[in-house]
Amino acid sequence: MDSLDFTKAPPEFQEVKWASDILLVSLASGWLVCYFATIRSAFRDKACWMPLLPLSCNFAWELVFSILYAPPGSPILAFWLLVNLGVIYVALRFASNKESHFLVGNHYLPVLFIFAVGFWAWGHLALIEQLKPLPAFYYGGMVCQLMTSAAALKGLVDQGSTLGASWIIWLSRVIGTSSALAGLFFRAYYWSSLWAWANNELMRWLAAAFVILDGAYGVRFWYIRKSENQLKLKNAHQKRN
């Protein structure tokens, strides 16, 4: 992952590197806030919004790219990995509250989760073999993101409740991934000798899919939260009377 060593960037990129640095900070802090807020909301509501399947894919991505193909001079993936352990804990602990219909007993979920992590790690390594580490880093990350967005939207619709979720969680993950995409296209423009591969229709489609899925999630979340607040007000009014 020496390709992410920005000290080797050409002069035209160095002149605007400050913008790339801002996007990197937004990316790093956005997902850290999302992880911490997820843990906090899970303990508060005894429920976790993060679906287990995309979580296993995301954790495998962090394992591969923080241990085997770590970006030089950047500990952010290691921080994500450590904090994500807390997300995994609450997702497994409160899975029974949300997935009681699961075909196997919940005591098997940790074992299945470990197998799923291994399976996704295999996929990320295969992607690296086909595309090289830098493109695989972003394409694999976008696969994790779209799985998370789609599964979270489905869970929100099926559950009909915002338990375990919050505006902070949604907004921070949107900021994190949006910053990652903006930084990717920014580098493709100003550092085309290395990043031109990112300027293609597939990456633009992945970006559009993210906007559609998480945009729909935000709209649905607003509608459900509004209904929940109205119900709370109605119940409070009935108690007073």
N, C-alpha and C positions, 0 to 999 in steps of 0.2 A: 504493500500500500504506500510505497514511496511517492506515488503519483499525487498524494494529498499533502506533500511537502510544499507549501506555498512559497517558501524561500527560493524555490527554483523557478518561480513563475517569470514570464517575460516582462519587460519594462511597462508595456501598456496595461498589464494587469496590476502591477505593483502600484501604479498611480491611483487605481480605484480599489485597492485591496481593502480599504476601510469599510466599503459597503459589503464586501464579502464577509468580513469579520463580524459585522453587525448581524448578518443573516445567520452565521454560524452560532453566535451567542443566543440568538432567538430560537434556533433549532434546539440547541442543548438545553436551555432553560425551559423551553416549552414542554418538552417531554419529561423533564425532571419534575416540573410542577404537576403534570398529568399523573405521573406515578405516585407522588406524595398525596395528591388530592384523592386519588383512587383508594389508597390505603385508608386515609382518614374517613372518607365517605362509607367505605365498607364496614368499618367498625361502628360508625354512627348508625347506619341503617340495617346492619346485619345482612348485607347483600352487596354483591360486586357486579358492576356493569361489564367488566372485561370477560369476554367469552374465552373458554379454555383452549379451543383449537387455534385461533389466531395468536393467543398468548404463547403457546408452545412454539409456533413458527417464529414469532418475534424474539423469544428467548434464545432459540437456536441461532438466529441471525446475529444476536449480540455475542453469543459464545464464539462463533466462527470468526467474527470480525474484531473481537477484542482480544482473543488469544492467538489465533493462527495468522490473521492478516490485520493486525492493529495499525491504524493510521499513526504516523510518526509524530511525536510531541503532543499528542492529544489524549488525555485520560477520560474523555467524556463517555466513551463506550463502556469503559470499566465502571464508571459511576452509574450509568444506566443499568448495567448488569447487576450490580449490588442492590440498587433500589428495587429493581424488578423482582428480586427474590421476595421482597415484601408483598408485591402485587400477586405473585404466584401463591404465596401463603394465604392471603385473604380470598383469592379466587377459588382455591381448593377448599378452604374452610367453610365458605358460605355458598358453595356450589349446591349443596343439598337444599338450601332455601329457595333456589331458583330452578334447579334441574332435578326435582324429585322423581320425574318420569324417566330418568336415565336408565338404560336397559340393564346396567350392572350396578352392584352396590357401590355406594360412594367411597367405601374404604379401598376400592380398586382404582379410584381416580388418580392418586399420585403415581401409581405404577403405569397406568395408561398415559399419563402426562409425560413421564420419562421416556417411554417408547416413542411418543409423538415428537418430543424434542430431538431424539436421535434420528427419526425419519426426516424431519425438516432440515437438520444439520447436513444429512446426506444430500438433500436437494440443493442446499446452498453451496456445498462443495462441488456438486456437479455443475452448477451454474458458473462457478468460478473457472472450472476446467473448460467450459465452452466459451465464456465471454472475457476471461481474465478478471482479476480481483476488483478493479475499479468499477467497471460497468455492473458486475455482479453485486457489488455493494449497494448500488442504487436500485437496480431492478429487483433484487431480493428484498430490499427495504420497502419498495412500493408494493410488492406482493403482500408483505406483512400488513402494510397500512390498509390496502383495499380489503383484505380479509377481515381486519379489525373493524373497519367502517361498515362493511356489509353485515357482519354478524351482530355488531352493536345496534344497528338500525333494526334488524329483524328481532333482536331481543327486546328492544324498546316497544316495538309494535305488538309483539306477542304478550309481553308482560303488562302493557298498558299502564305502567307506573315508572316513576323516575327514581325509585329506591336504588341506592348504590351509585347513582350518577349525580352530576351537578353541572351547572353552567361553566364552572372553572375547569372541570375535566374536559368538557367538549372544546372550550375555547383554547385551552393550552395545547391540546393535541392538534387543533387546526392551525394554530400559530407555528407549532413545531414543524409539521409536515409542509405547510406553505412556505416556510423559511427554507427548508431543505430543497424544495422544488425551485424556488426563486434563485437560490444560490447556485443550483445546478445549471439553470439556463443562463445565469449571469456569467459563470465561468466558461460555458460553451461559447459565449459571445466574445469575451475578452481574452480567453486562453484557448483558442480554437485548435492549436496544435496538439493539445492533449485531451480536450473536452468536447471536441466536435461531435463525437459519437452520441452525445446526449441530445443533440438538436435533431430529433427525428419524430415521425408521426406516432410511433409506439409510446414514447415518453410523454408526448402531448396528450395522447389518449389516456394514459395512466393518470396524468394530472387532472384531466377533465372528469374521469371517473371518481377520483377522490373528491373533487368539488361537488359533484352531484350527490354522492352518497352521504358525505358529512354535511352538506347543505340540507339534504332531506332530513337527516338526523336532527339538525338544529331546529328545523320547522316543527317536526313531530314532537321534539322535546318541549318546545315552547307551548304547543297545544295541550299536551298532557299536563305540564306543570301549571298552566292556567286553569285547567279543569280541577286539579288537585287543590289549588289555592281557593277556588270558588267553593269547593266542597268543605274545606276547613272553615271558611267564613260562614257557610250555611249551618254547619254543626255547632259552631261557637254561638251563633245567633239563637239556635234552638235551645242550647243549654241555658242561656241567659233568660229565655222566656219560660 
